[in-house]
């Protein structure tokens, strides 16, 4: 009888814990992803555990890599010597983009900070399809699918075939990048880490990362966004990944910067900003 009581008590405690966890995650979803579908992962590099997960199933869904793909592409470009260093300049061809900051010559640092698509589209043909595919396979990056074209595969919307990745897979890639575990030169990974630096918080947390923006629907009215990040202060070190999509057309702006803001809001709530 005593054994049955202990088993029942353990069952109740487990059920209550699960209910509390689900309730907490629902609250987080409402607080940080209002009128949006989205997910967030916070991976603790020191413990090797996830300290926070919001929207687990959504985090297992593959979406277009969008401009977050500039991060692995930088590793490829530096490793293959397509880019010799962070200061190498590529000349703008004069074709205008709707974002004025794109319409000029760029080096690797401004390619990343200004999210310059044409710069990426100069790199992939220089790699060539065979080498490009090999890097994707070796990095085990998302679905590794560039069959829709080596200059556009990561840009295709979710309903089209293209290079797609889950939030969990984004974390896996970022872990390898920050621990020199990618099958590429250490210099290529070091340079990539350098050009992804964004800012340091008022409390001393250094943020490296990259946004990515797209549209969720065929009509290009519903915004989708990524933010992948590395956060560090002294011996506190984390990988944070967020994706979001609006539930309806909105004038809220590009999804990537909004995913970045969601990430910072969550980091603040966790005392990591």
C-alpha positions in Angstrom: 0.0 0.0 0.0 2.9 2.3 0.9 4.5 1.6 -2.5 1.3 2.4 -4.3 1.0 5.7 -2.4 4.6 6.6 -3.4 3.9 5.8 -7.1 0.7 7.9 -7.0 2.6 10.8 -5.4 5.3 10.6 -8.0 2.7 10.6 -10.8 0.9 13.6 -9.3 4.2 15.5 -9.0 5.1 14.7 -12.6 1.7 15.7 -13.9 1.8 19.0 -12.0 5.3 19.7 -13.2 4.2 19.1 -16.8 1.1 21.2 -16.4 3.2 24.0 -14.9 5.7 23.8 -17.8 3.0 23.9 -20.4 1.3 26.9 -18.7 4.7 28.7 -18.5 5.4 28.1 -22.2 1.9 29.2 -23.1 2.4 32.5 -21.2 5.8 33.0 -22.9 4.1 32.4 -26.3 1.5 35.0 -25.5 4.0 37.5 -24.0 6.7 37.4 -26.7 4.8 36.2 -29.8 1.5 38.2 -29.7 -0.4 37.7 -32.9 2.4 35.6 -34.3 3.4 32.0 -34.7 7.0 31.4 -33.5 9.6 29.7 -31.5 12.6 30.4 -29.3 15.5 28.3 -28.2 18.1 29.2 -25.6 21.0 26.7 -25.5 23.5 26.8 -22.6 27.0 26.2 -24.0 28.4 25.5 -20.5 25.9 22.8 -19.5 25.0 21.5 -23.0 21.3 21.8 -22.1 18.4 24.0 -23.3 17.6 26.5 -20.6 14.5 27.7 -22.4 12.2 26.4 -25.2 9.2 28.2 -26.5 7.2 26.4 -29.2 9.0 23.1 -29.4 7.0 21.7 -32.4 7.5 25.0 -34.3 11.2 24.7 -33.6 11.2 21.3 -35.3 9.7 22.7 -38.5 11.9 23.6 -41.4 11.8 27.1 -42.9 13.9 28.9 -45.5 17.2 29.8 -44.1 16.8 33.4 -45.6 19.7 35.7 -44.8 20.8 33.6 -41.7 22.5 31.6 -44.5 25.1 34.3 -44.8 26.7 32.9 -41.7 27.6 29.4 -43.1 28.2 31.0 -46.5 30.9 33.2 -44.9 32.6 30.2 -43.5 32.5 28.6 -47.0 33.8 31.7 -48.7 36.7 32.3 -46.3 37.6 28.6 -46.3 37.6 28.3 -50.1 39.5 31.6 -50.4 36.7 33.2 -52.4 37.0 35.9 -49.8 40.6 36.4 -48.6 39.6 38.4 -45.5 36.9 40.6 -43.9 38.0 43.7 -45.8 37.8 42.3 -49.3 35.6 44.5 -51.4 33.2 43.4 -54.1 32.0 46.0 -56.6 28.3 46.8 -56.9 27.0 46.2 -60.4 24.6 49.2 -60.4 21.3 47.2 -60.1 19.2 49.0 -57.5 17.6 47.4 -54.5 14.7 48.9 -52.5 17.2 49.2 -49.6 19.6 52.1 -50.3 22.3 50.7 -48.0 22.7 47.8 -50.4 23.4 50.0 -53.5 27.1 50.4 -53.2 30.4 48.5 -53.0 30.6 46.2 -49.9 33.2 44.2 -48.0 32.6 41.1 -46.0 31.8 43.0 -42.8 29.2 45.3 -44.4 27.8 42.3 -46.4 26.9 40.8 -43.1 25.8 44.0 -41.3 23.7 45.4 -44.2 22.5 41.9 -45.3 23.5 42.3 -48.9 21.9 39.6 -51.1 23.9 40.4 -54.3 27.1 39.8 -52.4 26.0 36.3 -51.5 25.0 35.7 -55.1 28.5 36.5 -56.2 30.0 34.0 -53.8 28.0 30.9 -54.6 28.9 30.8 -58.4 32.5 31.1 -57.4 32.2 28.1 -55.1 30.4 26.2 -57.9 27.5 23.8 -57.4 29.7 20.8 -56.5 31.7 22.4 -53.8 28.7 24.4 -52.5 26.8 21.1 -52.1 29.8 19.4 -50.4 30.0 22.2 -47.8 26.3 21.9 -47.1 26.6 18.1 -46.7 29.7 18.4 -44.6 28.2 21.0 -42.4 25.0 18.9 -42.2 23.1 22.1 -42.8 19.3 21.8 -42.8 17.8 19.9 -45.7 21.0 20.7 -47.9 18.7 21.3 -50.9 20.0 23.7 -53.5 18.2 22.1 -56.4 16.2 25.2 -57.0 19.3 27.2 -57.8 22.7 28.1 -56.2 21.9 31.8 -56.1 18.4 31.7 -54.7 17.8 28.4 -52.8 18.0 29.9 -49.4 15.7 32.8 -50.4 12.6 30.9 -51.6 9.4 31.3 -49.5 8.2 28.3 -47.4 5.8 27.0 -50.0 8.6 26.6 -52.5 11.4 24.0 -52.8 14.6 25.4 -51.3 17.3 25.4 -48.6 15.4 25.0 -45.3 16.4 24.5 -41.7 14.8 24.1 -38.3 15.5 26.2 -35.2 17.2 23.1 -33.6 19.4 22.7 -36.7 20.3 26.4 -36.5 21.5 25.8 -32.9 23.5 22.8 -34.0 25.3 24.8 -36.7 26.0 27.7 -34.3 27.4 25.4 -31.7 29.8 24.0 -34.2 30.8 27.5 -35.4 31.6 28.7 -31.9 33.6 25.6 -30.9 35.5 25.3 -34.2 33.8 22.0 -34.9 32.9 22.7 -38.6 34.9 20.9 -41.3 36.6 24.1 -42.3 39.7 26.1 -41.4 39.8 27.7 -37.9 40.6 31.0 -39.6 37.4 30.8 -41.7 35.3 30.3 -38.5 37.2 33.0 -36.6 36.6 35.5 -39.4 33.0 34.6 -39.6 32.5 35.1 -35.9 34.2 38.5 -36.1 31.9 39.8 -38.9 28.8 38.7 -37.1 29.4 40.9 -34.1 26.4 43.2 -33.4 26.6 44.9 -30.1 27.4 44.6 -26.4 24.5 45.1 -23.9 24.6 47.6 -21.0 25.3 44.7 -18.7 28.2 43.4 -20.8 26.7 40.6 -22.8 28.3 40.4 -26.3 25.9 39.7 -29.1 26.8 38.1 -32.4 24.1 37.1 -34.8 22.2 37.4 -38.1 18.7 38.2 -39.0 16.8 36.7 -41.9 13.5 37.9 -43.5 11.0 36.5 -46.0 7.3 36.2 -46.6 5.2 33.3 -45.3 2.6 33.3 -48.0 2.4 33.2 -51.8 1.0 36.8 -51.9 4.1 38.1 -50.0 2.0 39.9 -47.4 2.7 37.8 -44.3 6.1 38.4 -42.8 8.5 35.7 -41.6 11.7 36.2 -39.8 14.7 34.5 -38.2 17.4 35.6 -35.7 20.3 33.4 -34.8 22.7 34.5 -32.1 25.6 33.8 -29.8 25.5 35.6 -26.4 28.4 35.7 -24.0 29.6 37.4 -20.9 32.6 35.9 -19.1 31.8 32.2 -18.6 28.1 32.6 -19.5 27.7 31.5 -23.1 24.6 30.8 -25.0 23.2 30.1 -28.5 19.7 31.8 -29.0 17.5 31.1 -32.0 14.1 32.7 -32.8 11.8 32.4 -35.7 8.4 34.1 -36.1 5.7 34.6 -38.7 2.6 36.9 -38.5 -0.8 35.2 -38.4 -2.1 37.7 -40.9 -0.9 40.5 -43.2 0.6 43.3 -41.2 2.6 46.6 -41.7 5.0 45.5 -38.9 8.0 45.5 -41.1 10.6 42.9 -42.0 10.5 39.7 -39.9 14.2 39.4 -39.2 14.6 42.6 -37.2 11.4 41.8 -35.3 12.8 38.3 -34.5 15.9 40.0 -33.2 13.9 42.2 -30.9 11.9 39.3 -29.6 15.2 37.5 -28.8 16.5 40.6 -26.9 13.3 40.8 -25.0 13.5 37.2 -23.9 17.2 37.6 -23.0 16.3 40.5 -20.8 13.6 38.5 -19.1 16.2 35.8 -18.4 18.8 38.3 -17.0 21.1 37.8 -20.0 21.0 41.3 -21.4 
